[in-house]
Amino acid sequence: NNSFTLFYADWCSHSTNANKVFERLSNDQKLHKLNITFNRFNCMQDVQQCLQYGVENYPWLTYTSNGETFVYIGWRDYQSMYNFLIRQ
């Protein structure tokens, strides 16, 4: 099972923008066919989840595949993240 996870903080403007892109990605029908689970954690409420994943700044994006998790490092616009996901 593959998952793409966004860790964010409400007070962070970069998180607000990433949240909008993440919402759009999670509703994309082509990505649904790839069986990617989209998860979101507000680090002001889900503190334990954020600590568990070693969140260092906001927004923090991770991709998990076959039990292995790594941090997404790339542009946070729709097309960049979309291209990343379809290549996985």
C-alpha positions, 0 to 999 in steps of 0.5 A: 500500500502506497501513501502520500502524507502531508504534515502541516500547521494551520498558522503556516502560509506554506502549509495552507498552500500545500494543503490546497494542492494536496486536496486537489491531488487527493481528488484526482481520478488518475491518482486514485487508480494508482491506489495511493492513500492520501493522509493529512496530519495537523501537527498542532493537533496530531502531535504524536504522529508528527513526532513519530515521523520526525517532522522538522518543518512545515509543510512536511511531505512523506511517501511510503511504499512497501513499508519504506517511508521517505521525505518528499523533497521537491516543488510543492506545486500540483504538477510537480507532486503529480509527476512525482506520484505517477512515477512511483 
